[in-house]
Amino acid sequence: MSQENISIIKNYDSSKISWLKSGGPISQFIKIKNLDDLKKNTQIASNQNIISIGNFSNLLIKDKGFNGIAIKLGGDFAKIKFENDIIVVGSAVLDNYFSKYCYQNSIQGYEFLFTIPGTVGGNIYMNAGCYGKEIKDYLISVIFYDMKSKEVKEEKIENLDFTYRRGFQKKNTIILYGKFKKISGNKTKIKKQMELYEQNRNDTQPQRVNCCGSIFKNPPNHNAWKLIKLSLDESFYEGPIRLSKKHSNFFENDPNISADKVIKFIETIKSKVNQKYQIILDQELIIV
Ligand SMILES: Cc1cc2nc3c(=O)[nH]c(=O)nc-3n(C[C@H](O)[C@H](O)[C@H](O)COP(=O)(O)OP(=O)(O)OC[C@H]3O[C@@H](n4cnc5c(N)ncnc54)[C@H](O)[C@@H]3O)c2cc1C
């Protein structure tokens, strides 16, 4: 293990990489390129809080900051390879890249990922999905690092309890790779499907804004955006922290605003919806 491979940044400003462009500092931010780096760093850090971060598209650090180590995988974990009829995808691979890679290799099913701005690790953690598809539909197994036993382990999807926006969330683990189904398809159809999804996004959701995707999960038999729209007045669509007029479950915030104020805003929305409909909205956004 070479020390040069490790790069530690102290007091890292999370708003620099957060899709919301908000968030407090991370006391130690470490880029990890391979398994040896990971083992060494998690060993040193065994008494500390450790969090893995992907593309920061669904994550907000409170203003007081995260006192611990945030691990950002790259290097070996940013690769895709084929093993017979299986695709092995590193956690750090971006959804959009994975989707395009599948298109180039005439593999169908991953078109929906074209429009999600996360990483495969973040997807597996969240069980990300859209357009009626979820990551669990194509996942065969999760390869993860168990920080307690210090071993790399593999768990098959049938032994995991993935539900709506809740995937592999075992404590003290870091997701390293996902093994995925390789289903051959027609390249033209795959491309067409990707374009349709992209067009749908552009038509229904705000683009190039500071947001985290959907703020809340859809409650059973309801659309969160509708409940929000019908519970709030126009003032929630104005000001530095504001909802999108195009999609009420999305932010369109100014950059560099207080994360705690964003959290307070979320609580107010929850309370308004609960007052009107007696439904408690559950956040999709992960707050640390
Ligand atoms: C514009 C926009 C549109 C979006 N649309 C959708 C959508 O249609 N569907 C959808 O499901 N989501 C959507 N999202 C939310 C987000 O992209 C997904 O939740 C995505 O899966 C998060 O991936 P990430 O890499 O950004 O994870 P992060 O935001 O970095 O992290 C999210 C959680 O995953 C954990 N995590 C990340 N990597 C690892 C790892 N390697 N090991 C262990 N834990 C890890 C983090 O600790 C954190 O708890 C959208 C977000 C934006 C900004």
The ligand as an ORCA input file, in Angstrom:
! r2SCAN-3c Opt
* xyz 0 1
  C     -31.625     16.286    -10.367
  C     -31.762     15.031     -9.558
  C     -32.611     14.022     -9.995
  C     -32.746     12.835     -9.256
  N     -33.603     11.848     -9.693
  C     -33.704     10.704     -9.002
  C     -34.583      9.656     -9.451
  O     -35.248      9.772    -10.466
  N     -34.644      8.534     -8.726
  C     -33.930      8.363     -7.587
  O     -34.022      7.287     -6.974
  N     -33.107      9.326     -7.135
  C     -32.976     10.479     -7.811
  N     -32.157     11.475     -7.347
  C     -31.438     11.292     -6.072
  C     -30.040     10.647     -6.196
  O     -29.462     10.897     -7.458
  C     -30.095      9.147     -5.898
  O     -30.581      8.899     -4.605
  C     -28.719      8.495     -6.043
  O     -28.863      7.106     -5.897
  C     -27.720      9.011     -4.997
  O     -26.433      8.613     -5.420
  P     -25.127      9.419     -4.975
  O     -23.969      8.692     -5.491
  O     -25.240     10.843     -5.343
  O     -25.210      9.248     -3.395
  P     -24.921     10.353     -2.277
  O     -25.917     11.451     -2.401
  O     -23.484     10.738     -2.291
  O     -25.235      9.498     -0.984
  C     -26.560      9.035     -0.726
  C     -26.484      7.969      0.393
  O     -25.803      6.822     -0.124
  C     -24.700      6.483      0.724
  N     -23.637      5.952     -0.119
  C     -23.167      6.459     -1.283
  N     -22.195      5.685     -1.778
  C     -22.022      4.660     -0.890
  C     -21.148      3.517     -0.810
  N     -20.237      3.270     -1.763
  N     -21.252      2.694      0.253
  C     -22.166      2.928      1.218
  N     -23.025      3.975      1.200
  C     -22.946      4.826      0.161
  C     -24.311      7.802      1.392
  O     -23.639      7.587      2.614
  C     -25.672      8.445      1.601
  O     -26.282      7.956      2.773
  C     -32.007     12.668     -8.066
  C     -31.128     13.691     -7.631
  C     -31.010     14.861     -8.367
  C     -30.071     15.927     -7.897
*
